[in-house]
Amino acid sequence: MRTIKGSARRRAKRRLLKKAKGYRGGRSKLLRTAKETLVRAGAFAYRDRKTRKRDFRKLWIIRISAAAKERGLRYSELIRGLRLAQVELDRKMLSELAVNDPAAFDAIVQAAKDGLAA
């Protein structure tokens, strides 16, 4: 007699369809379609976790660049000056300061200018 999975198979199907809940039409109700959709969704999620990191870095750089230009420095000069002045702030923190604390960003720009001059 051949073995059948029975309750284990039913549990696996239920788990899969639960993950596909909220998808349109057959994608949430039909097993094969739901499975294909979940595979694609997983691939997109993996890819876009990487993309999100790139997008945020781009945004931070744009903000820093705009704030630096207001203070008479190009982005590249600011980063180089900070390196020479041994100020170790990442782009996320620089962006936050540029947006939320202009006085602190002014001090950082001054440090970068001093670093470039030295």
BAKEMAR-909140 format. One record per residue (C-alpha): residue in three letters; x, z, y. Coordinates in steps of 0.1 Angstrom, whole numbers, plus 5000, padded with zeros to 4 digits. Example, Ala and Ser with C-alpha at 12.3 -4.5 7.8 and 13.67 -1.06 7.14 Angstrom:
! BAKEMAR-909140
ALA512350784955
SER513750714989
END
This chain:
! BAKEMAR-909140
MET500050005000
ARG501349915034
THR501750185061
ILE499850165094
LYS500750345125
GLY497250475133
SER497350745159
ALA500950675170
ARG500050315178
ARG496850425197
ARG498950685216
ALA501550425226
LYS498850185238
ARG497150455258
ARG500450555274
LEU501250195283
LEU497750135298
LYS497950455317
LYS501150335334
ALA499350005343
LYS496450185359
GLY495550045393
TYR496749695385
ARG494249405391
GLY492049265363
GLY493549215329
ARG496849355340
SER495449705337
LYS493149645307
LEU494749395283
LEU497749525263
ARG499949215263
THR499349145300
ALA499849505310
LYS503149515290
GLU504449205307
THR503449335341
LEU505149665335
VAL508449495325
ARG508349295357
ALA507449605378
GLY510349785363
ALA512749505371
PHE511549485407
ALA511749865411
TYR515349865398
ARG516349575421
ASP514549715452
ARG516150055448
LYS519449885455
THR517949665483
ARG516549975501
LYS520050115504
ARG521249795520
ASP518249775544
PHE518750135556
ARG522450075563
LYS521549755583
LEU519049955603
TRP521550235611
ILE524149985622
ILE521649805645
ARG520750135661
ILE524350245665
SER525349915679
ALA522449915705
ALA523350275716
ALA527050195718
LYS526449885739
GLU524550095764
ARG527650305768
GLY530050015771
LEU531449985736
ARG530949735708
TYR529949865674
SER533249765659
GLU535249935687
LEU533150255683
ILE533850265645
ARG537550195650
GLY537750455678
LEU536150715656
ARG538450635627
LEU541450675650
ALA540050995665
GLN539551125629
VAL535851185635
GLU534151155601
LEU530451085606
ASP528650845584
ARG526350575598
LYS523250765590
MET524251065610
LEU525550845639
SER522150665640
GLU520250995640
LEU522351125669
ALA521950795688
VAL518150815685
ASN517451195687
ASP520451345706
PRO521851115733
ALA524051385748
ALA525851435715
PHE526151065710
ASP527751045745
ALA530351295734
ILE531051095702
VAL531450775722
GLN533850955745
ALA535851065715
ALA535950705702
LYS537150585736
ASP539850855736
GLY540850745701
LEU541150385712
ALA543250475742
ALA545750675722
END
